[in-house]
Amino acid sequence: MLLNDDFLLGTDMAKKLFHNHAKNMPIIDFHCHLNPQEIYEDLRFASITEVWLKGDHYKWRLMRANGVPENLITGDGDDFAKFYAWAGTVEKALGNPLYVWTHLELRRFFDIDLVLSRETAREIYDRANAQLATAGFTRRSLIRSSNVTAICTTDDPADDLHWHELLKTEKAFTVVPAFRPDKAINIHAAGYADYLVILGASAGVKIGTFADIVVALSARVDFFHSMGARLSDHALDTVVYAESTEPELDAIVTTAIAGGALSNTQIAQYRTAVLKALMRLYTAKNWTMQLHLHALRNTNRRMLDILGPDTGYDGMNDRPVAEPLAALFDSMESEDSIPRTMLYSLNPNDYLPLVTLMGSYQKDTVQKMQLGSAWWHNDTRSGMRLQLQTFADESLLSNFVGMLTDSRSFLSYPRHEYFRRILCELIGEWVELGEVPDDEALLGRMVEDISYNNAHTYFGL
């Protein structure tokens, strides 16, 4: 039977670990892209099409692969026509994690145990929409019913965090910002000079030098901290390292503000200097820094011009990562200014270089350096198992802070169940092979810690 109680749990120990230990642990969603305004306003969804397909580029990629026309993906097509197109795509998605996620969401939120297909699409659409029209299916109700205790949204340093302030009245779960300074780091991106004006206004600083940028970012880190932030998040994509002097940095900033061209070396010098300044700030605040590496973004320029970014046209990069990252960490270790750090890579070939590099900078804090969970294109059974096994092979998996959603969807929380089943599956196999003790109490504590306890302690939300 599809998604029966024991799916993915192939051993007796895996079943015990999931049902007795992982299943009911709360969730800390420490990296996601939920909109805090949507959470606060707490509206209902117009249809299952809105909640499932609006903004979900994971699904859009599969629909394009199935030949669905763009008007039924991101366009102005009829809601049911879009849903029907998704149902037809699901029929072909056997073996893809979206096949599992789709049916998990139908079962966990809507108690619908039908297999989605074009044949069942109308019944599922009507049944789901009838429930979405009720009070129990507002944005916040979906979060509460998923046993979520904390959410970290992704927020620009210049954001006024108005909606986070209003969300302090929510009692069932906490919503805090995470500091995402990509626009301040990406000096080579369009709109950089205009962004400095916005950043400066938010911090009460007129930006004309590199030191002004650091002062502005420091003020915003202070403000975010006062609003409960304890994490930063960087879409660093590629890692560069280049030393510089203060006059060189001022000249680089002056050129960028004037709209002048910068060399690759100048871009690397600036990005390195900003990241190092931020690492000092994060260390002083006892924050955790998340670095997301090796996304190759906006690979289809024609569709970028039509639809904009984050619409399903991003791939995986394969540039060098170990040497520039080691140079960065070595430089900051000389100042004792490496914050707690989580390293995610979209390229699983980076897992071993990253986790072995991390081992050179572990100190003081339990698992100060973490190999972040399998991310984005690696959100698969094989991807999660590879990340977990690599973490276990080279560090202490028992200290892992576990899964996150990295999602814009309010129905994404069953992904934590998927991850927890895979975790229990892997540990159960270790028991069968005689690699770890056949001790439910010992292994159960490990599973509970990875599912929730470690994140609760590590982030201090």
C-alpha positions as CSV (number, residue, x, y, z in Angstrom):
1,M,0.0,0.0,0.0
2,L,1.3,3.5,-0.9
3,L,2.7,5.3,2.1
4,N,1.6,2.7,4.7
5,D,2.5,3.3,8.3
6,D,5.9,1.6,7.8
7,F,6.9,3.0,4.4
8,L,10.7,3.3,4.1
9,L,11.1,1.5,7.4
10,G,12.6,-1.8,6.3
11,T,13.8,-3.1,9.7
12,D,12.2,-3.7,13.1
13,M,14.5,-1.1,14.6
14,A,13.7,1.5,12.0
15,K,10.0,1.0,12.8
16,K,10.6,1.4,16.6
17,L,12.8,4.5,16.1
18,F,10.3,6.2,13.9
19,H,7.0,5.4,15.7
20,N,8.4,5.6,19.2
21,H,10.8,8.5,18.9
22,A,10.8,10.5,15.6
23,K,7.2,10.7,14.7
24,N,5.9,13.1,17.3
25,M,8.9,15.3,17.8
26,P,8.2,19.0,17.2
27,I,9.7,20.9,14.2
28,I,12.1,23.8,14.2
29,D,12.1,25.2,10.6
30,F,15.3,27.1,10.8
31,H,15.5,28.0,7.1
32,C,12.5,28.7,4.9
33,H,11.0,31.2,2.5
34,L,7.6,31.7,4.0
35,N,6.3,35.2,3.8
36,P,5.9,36.7,7.3
37,Q,3.1,39.0,6.1
38,E,1.2,35.9,4.9
39,I,1.7,34.2,8.2
40,Y,0.4,37.2,10.1
41,E,-2.6,37.9,7.9
42,D,-3.5,34.2,8.3
43,L,-5.8,34.0,5.2
44,R,-7.2,30.9,3.7
45,F,-6.1,29.6,0.3
46,A,-8.5,30.0,-2.6
47,S,-7.8,26.5,-3.8
48,I,-5.4,23.5,-3.7
49,T,-3.9,24.9,-6.9
50,E,-2.8,28.1,-5.0
51,V,-1.3,26.3,-2.0
52,W,0.4,23.7,-4.2
53,L,1.5,25.3,-7.4
54,K,1.8,29.0,-6.8
55,G,5.5,29.7,-6.4
56,D,6.7,26.0,-6.3
57,H,9.4,25.8,-8.8
58,Y,10.1,22.1,-7.8
59,K,6.7,21.2,-9.3
60,W,7.1,23.7,-12.2
61,R,10.3,21.9,-13.4
62,L,8.5,18.5,-13.5
63,M,5.5,20.0,-15.3
64,R,7.8,21.5,-18.0
65,A,9.5,18.1,-18.3
66,N,6.0,16.6,-19.0
67,G,5.3,19.1,-21.8
68,V,2.7,21.2,-19.9
69,P,2.3,24.6,-21.5
70,E,3.6,27.6,-19.4
71,N,0.2,29.1,-19.1
72,L,-0.8,26.1,-16.9
73,I,2.4,26.4,-14.9
74,T,3.1,30.1,-14.1
75,G,0.5,31.7,-16.4
76,D,-3.1,32.6,-16.2
77,G,-4.6,29.2,-16.8
78,D,-7.7,28.0,-15.0
79,D,-7.1,26.7,-11.5
80,F,-8.5,23.2,-12.2
81,A,-6.7,23.0,-15.5
82,K,-3.4,23.7,-13.7
83,F,-4.3,21.1,-11.1
84,Y,-5.2,18.5,-13.7
85,A,-1.9,19.2,-15.5
86,W,-0.1,18.6,-12.2
87,A,-2.0,15.4,-11.7
88,G,-0.9,14.2,-15.1
89,T,2.6,15.0,-14.2
90,V,2.4,13.1,-10.9
91,E,1.4,10.0,-12.9
92,K,4.9,10.1,-14.5
93,A,6.7,11.1,-11.3
94,L,7.2,7.6,-9.8
95,G,10.5,7.5,-8.0
96,N,10.7,11.3,-7.7
97,P,10.4,12.7,-4.1
98,L,7.6,14.9,-5.2
99,Y,5.5,11.8,-5.8
100,V,5.9,11.0,-2.1
101,W,5.6,14.6,-0.9
102,T,2.4,15.1,-2.9
103,H,0.7,12.0,-1.4
104,L,2.0,12.7,2.1
105,E,0.5,16.2,2.0
106,L,-2.8,14.8,0.8
107,R,-2.9,12.3,3.7
108,R,-1.5,14.4,6.5
109,F,-3.4,17.6,5.9
110,F,-6.6,16.5,4.0
111,D,-7.0,12.8,5.0
112,I,-7.2,11.9,1.4
113,D,-5.7,8.5,0.6
114,L,-6.4,8.4,-3.1
115,V,-3.5,8.2,-5.6
116,L,-3.4,11.4,-7.6
117,S,-4.0,11.0,-11.3
118,R,-6.0,12.6,-14.0
119,E,-8.8,10.1,-13.2
120,T,-8.9,11.1,-9.5
121,A,-8.0,14.8,-10.0
122,R,-11.5,16.2,-9.9
123,E,-12.5,14.3,-6.7
124,I,-9.3,15.3,-4.9
125,Y,-9.5,18.9,-6.1
126,D,-13.1,19.2,-4.8
127,R,-12.4,17.5,-1.5
128,A,-9.3,19.5,-0.8
129,N,-10.9,22.8,-1.7
130,A,-13.9,22.0,0.6
131,Q,-11.5,21.7,3.5
132,L,-9.4,24.7,2.5
133,A,-12.5,26.8,2.9
134,T,-12.8,25.9,6.6
135,A,-11.2,27.7,9.6
136,G,-8.7,24.9,10.2
137,F,-6.8,25.6,7.0
138,T,-5.6,29.2,7.4
139,R,-1.8,29.7,7.1
140,R,-1.2,29.7,10.8
141,S,-3.6,26.8,11.4
142,L,-1.5,24.7,9.0
143,I,1.7,25.6,10.9
144,R,0.1,24.7,14.3
145,S,-1.3,21.4,13.1
146,S,2.2,20.5,11.9
147,N,3.7,20.7,15.4
148,V,6.0,23.6,14.5
149,T,7.6,25.5,17.4
150,A,9.8,28.0,15.5
151,I,10.2,29.4,12.0
152,C,13.1,31.4,10.7
153,T,12.1,33.4,7.6
154,T,14.7,34.8,5.2
155,D,14.9,38.6,5.4
156,D,17.0,41.4,3.8
157,P,19.0,43.5,6.3
158,A,17.0,46.6,5.2
159,D,13.7,45.1,6.1
160,D,11.8,46.9,8.8
161,L,10.5,43.5,10.2
162,H,7.1,45.0,10.7
163,W,5.3,41.7,10.3
164,H,7.7,39.9,12.7
165,E,6.8,42.5,15.3
166,L,3.1,41.8,14.9
167,L,3.7,38.1,15.0
168,K,5.0,38.3,18.6
169,T,1.4,37.8,19.7
170,E,1.3,34.3,18.2
171,K,1.5,31.9,21.2
172,A,1.7,28.5,19.5
173,F,5.0,29.1,17.6
174,T,7.7,31.7,17.2
175,V,8.6,33.5,14.0
176,V,12.0,35.2,13.9
177,P,13.9,36.7,11.0
178,A,17.2,35.3,9.6
179,F,19.7,37.8,8.2
180,R,20.2,37.4,4.4
181,P,22.8,40.0,3.3
182,D,23.2,38.8,-0.3
183,K,22.4,42.2,-1.9
184,A,25.1,43.8,0.3
185,I,27.7,41.2,-0.8
186,N,26.9,40.9,-4.5
187,I,28.7,44.1,-5.6
188,H,28.6,42.8,-9.2
189,A,24.8,42.5,-9.3
190,A,22.5,44.9,-11.0
191,G,21.0,47.5,-8.6
192,Y,23.9,47.3,-6.1
193,A,24.4,51.1,-5.9
194,D,20.6,51.7,-5.4
195,Y,20.6,49.0,-2.7
196,L,23.3,50.8,-0.7
197,V,21.0,53.8,-0.5
198,I,18.2,51.6,0.9
199,L,20.6,49.9,3.3
200,G,22.0,53.2,4.5
201,A,18.6,54.7,5.1
202,S,17.5,51.7,7.2
203,A,20.6,52.1,9.4
204,G,20.7,55.9,9.4
205,V,24.1,55.9,7.6
206,K,25.1,57.7,4.4
207,I,27.2,55.1,2.6
208,G,30.2,56.3,0.7
209,T,33.0,54.1,2.0
210,F,33.6,50.4,2.9
211,A,33.6,51.3,6.5
212,D,30.2,52.9,6.1
213,I,28.9,49.6,4.8
214,V,30.2,47.7,7.8
215,V,28.7,50.3,10.2
216,A,25.3,49.9,8.4
217,L,25.4,46.1,8.5
218,S,26.4,46.2,12.2
219,A,23.4,48.4,13.0
220,R,21.1,46.1,11.2
221,V,22.6,43.0,12.9
222,D,21.9,44.7,16.2
223,F,18.3,45.4,15.1
224,F,17.7,41.9,13.9
225,H,19.1,40.5,17.1
226,S,16.7,42.6,19.1
227,M,13.9,41.0,17.0
228,G,15.0,37.5,17.9
229,A,17.3,36.7,15.0
230,R,20.0,34.2,15.9
231,L,20.9,33.0,12.4
232,S,22.2,34.5,9.2
233,D,21.8,32.9,5.8
234,H,23.9,33.4,2.7
235,A,23.2,32.3,-0.9
236,L,26.9,32.5,-1.4
237,D,26.8,30.2,-4.5
238,T,30.5,30.5,-5.3
239,V,33.3,30.9,-2.8
240,V,36.1,33.4,-3.5
241,Y,38.9,34.7,-1.3
242,A,41.2,37.7,-1.9
243,E,42.9,39.9,0.6
244,S,42.6,43.7,0.3
245,T,43.5,47.0,2.0
246,E,41.1,49.6,3.2
247,P,42.0,52.1,0.4
248,E,41.5,49.3,-2.1
249,L,38.1,48.6,-0.7
250,D,37.1,52.3,-0.7
251,A,38.1,52.6,-4.3
252,I,36.1,49.5,-5.2
253,V,33.0,50.9,-3.5
254,T,33.4,54.3,-5.1
255,T,33.6,52.7,-8.5
256,A,30.6,50.5,-7.9
257,I,28.5,53.4,-6.7
258,A,29.4,55.4,-9.8
259,G,28.4,52.5,-12.0
260,G,31.9,51.6,-13.1
261,A,33.2,48.2,-14.1
262,L,35.1,46.0,-11.6
263,S,37.6,43.3,-12.2
264,N,37.1,39.8,-11.0
265,T,39.8,40.4,-8.4
266,Q,38.1,43.5,-7.1
267,I,34.8,41.7,-6.8
268,A,36.5,38.9,-4.9
269,Q,38.3,41.4,-2.6
270,Y,35.0,43.1,-1.8
271,R,33.0,40.0,-1.2
272,T,35.7,38.5,1.0
273,A,36.0,41.7,3.1
274,V,32.2,41.9,3.6
275,L,31.9,38.3,4.6
276,K,34.8,38.6,7.0
277,A,33.2,41.7,8.6
278,L,29.9,39.8,9.0
279,M,31.6,36.8,10.5
280,R,33.0,39.1,13.2
281,L,29.5,40.5,13.9
282,Y,28.0,37.0,14.0
283,T,30.6,35.8,16.4
284,A,30.1,38.7,18.7
285,K,26.3,38.0,18.7
286,N,26.7,34.2,19.1
287,W,24.8,33.7,15.9
288,T,24.9,30.7,13.5
289,M,26.0,31.4,9.9
290,Q,24.5,29.4,7.1
291,L,26.4,29.3,3.8
292,H,24.5,27.9,0.8
293,L,27.0,27.0,-1.9
294,H,27.2,26.0,-5.5
295,A,23.8,26.9,-6.9
296,L,24.1,27.8,-10.6
297,R,21.3,30.3,-10.9
298,N,19.2,31.6,-13.8
299,T,20.8,29.4,-16.4
300,N,18.0,30.2,-19.0
301,R,18.3,33.9,-19.7
302,R,15.3,34.0,-22.0
303,M,13.0,32.7,-19.3
304,L,14.7,34.9,-16.7
305,D,13.6,37.9,-18.8
306,I,10.1,36.5,-19.0
307,L,9.5,35.1,-15.5
308,G,12.2,36.5,-13.3
309,P,14.4,34.5,-10.8
310,D,13.3,31.5,-8.7
311,T,11.1,30.0,-11.3
312,G,12.8,26.7,-11.9
313,Y,15.8,27.5,-14.0
314,D,18.6,26.9,-11.5
315,G,21.1,24.1,-11.6
316,M,24.2,22.8,-9.8
317,N,27.6,24.4,-10.0
318,D,31.0,22.5,-9.8
319,R,33.5,25.2,-9.1
320,P,36.4,24.7,-6.6
321,V,35.2,25.2,-3.0
322,A,37.7,23.7,-0.6
323,E,40.7,26.0,-1.1
324,P,38.9,29.4,-1.0
325,L,36.8,28.3,2.0
326,A,39.8,27.0,3.8
327,A,41.5,30.4,3.2
328,L,38.5,32.2,4.6
329,F,38.2,30.1,7.7
330,D,42.0,30.1,8.3
331,S,42.0,33.9,8.2
332,M,39.1,34.2,10.6
333,E,40.4,31.6,13.0
334,S,43.5,33.8,13.5
335,E,41.0,36.3,14.9
336,D,39.0,33.7,16.8
337,S,36.0,34.9,14.7
338,I,34.5,31.9,13.1
339,P,30.8,31.7,14.3
340,R,28.9,28.5,14.5
341,T,28.6,27.6,10.8
342,M,26.5,25.4,8.6
343,L,27.7,24.5,5.2
344,Y,25.3,23.4,2.5
345,S,26.2,22.5,-1.0
346,L,23.9,21.9,-3.9
347,N,26.7,19.7,-5.4
348,P,26.9,16.4,-3.4
349,N,30.5,16.0,-4.6
350,D,31.3,18.7,-2.1
351,Y,30.2,16.8,0.9
352,L,33.5,15.1,1.7
353,P,35.6,18.2,1.1
354,L,33.3,20.3,3.3
355,V,32.9,17.9,6.2
356,T,36.6,17.2,6.3
357,L,37.4,20.9,6.2
358,M,34.9,21.5,9.0
359,G,36.9,19.1,11.2
360,S,39.8,21.6,11.3
361,Y,37.7,24.2,13.0
362,Q,35.7,22.4,15.5
363,K,36.1,23.7,19.0
364,D,34.4,25.0,22.2
365,T,30.8,24.3,21.0
366,V,29.2,21.0,20.3
367,Q,29.4,20.5,16.5
368,K,30.3,24.1,15.9
369,M,30.7,23.3,12.2
370,Q,27.8,21.4,10.7
371,L,27.3,19.8,7.2
372,G,23.9,21.2,6.4
373,S,21.0,18.9,5.3
374,A,20.7,17.6,1.8
375,W,19.5,20.7,0.0
376,W,17.2,21.5,-3.0
377,H,18.0,19.1,-5.8
378,N,19.4,16.7,-3.1
379,D,16.1,16.6,-1.2
380,T,15.7,12.9,-2.2
381,R,16.0,9.6,-0.4
382,S,19.4,9.0,-2.0
383,G,20.6,12.6,-1.4
384,M,19.6,12.5,2.2
385,R,21.2,9.2,2.9
386,L,24.4,10.4,1.3
387,Q,24.5,13.5,3.4
388,L,23.7,11.5,6.6
389,Q,26.3,8.8,5.9
390,T,29.0,11.4,5.0
391,F,28.3,13.3,8.2
392,A,28.5,10.0,10.2
393,D,31.6,8.9,8.4
394,E,33.6,12.0,9.1
395,S,32.0,13.7,12.2
396,L,29.4,13.1,14.9
397,L,26.0,12.5,13.3
398,S,24.4,12.4,16.8
399,N,25.1,16.2,17.0
400,F,23.3,17.0,13.6
401,V,20.6,19.7,13.8
402,G,18.5,17.9,11.2
403,M,16.0,18.9,8.5
404,L,14.7,22.2,7.2
405,T,12.0,22.9,4.6
406,D,13.7,25.6,2.5
407,S,10.2,26.1,1.1
408,R,7.6,28.7,0.2
409,S,4.8,26.3,0.9
410,F,2.7,26.0,4.0
411,L,2.2,22.3,3.2
412,S,5.8,21.4,3.2
413,Y,6.2,20.1,6.7
414,P,5.6,16.4,5.8
415,R,9.1,16.7,4.4
416,H,10.3,16.4,8.0
417,E,8.5,13.1,8.2
418,Y,10.2,11.9,5.0
419,F,13.6,12.9,6.4
420,R,12.9,11.2,9.8
421,R,11.9,8.0,8.1
422,I,15.0,8.0,6.0
423,L,17.1,8.7,9.1
424,C,15.5,5.8,11.0
425,E,15.8,3.6,7.9
426,L,19.6,4.2,7.8
427,I,20.1,3.6,11.5
428,G,18.0,0.5,11.4
429,E,20.3,-0.9,8.6
430,W,23.4,-0.2,10.8
431,V,21.8,-2.3,13.5
432,E,21.1,-5.2,11.1
433,L,24.7,-5.0,9.9
434,G,26.0,-5.0,13.5
435,E,27.6,-1.6,13.2
436,V,25.7,-0.1,16.1
437,P,24.1,-1.6,19.2
438,D,20.6,-3.1,19.0
439,D,19.6,-0.6,21.8
440,E,16.4,1.3,21.2
441,A,17.0,3.6,24.2
442,L,20.4,4.7,22.9
443,L,19.4,5.1,19.3
444,G,16.0,6.6,20.2
445,R,17.8,9.5,22.0
446,M,19.9,10.0,18.9
447,V,16.9,10.2,16.6
448,E,15.0,12.5,19.0
449,D,18.1,14.8,19.1
450,I,18.5,15.0,15.4
451,S,14.8,15.5,14.9
452,Y,14.4,18.4,17.3
453,N,16.5,18.6,20.4
454,N,19.8,19.5,18.8
455,A,18.3,22.4,16.8
456,H,16.6,23.7,19.9
457,T,19.9,23.8,21.8
458,Y,22.1,24.8,18.9
459,F,20.2,27.9,17.7
460,G,18.9,29.1,21.0
461,L,15.7,30.4,19.5
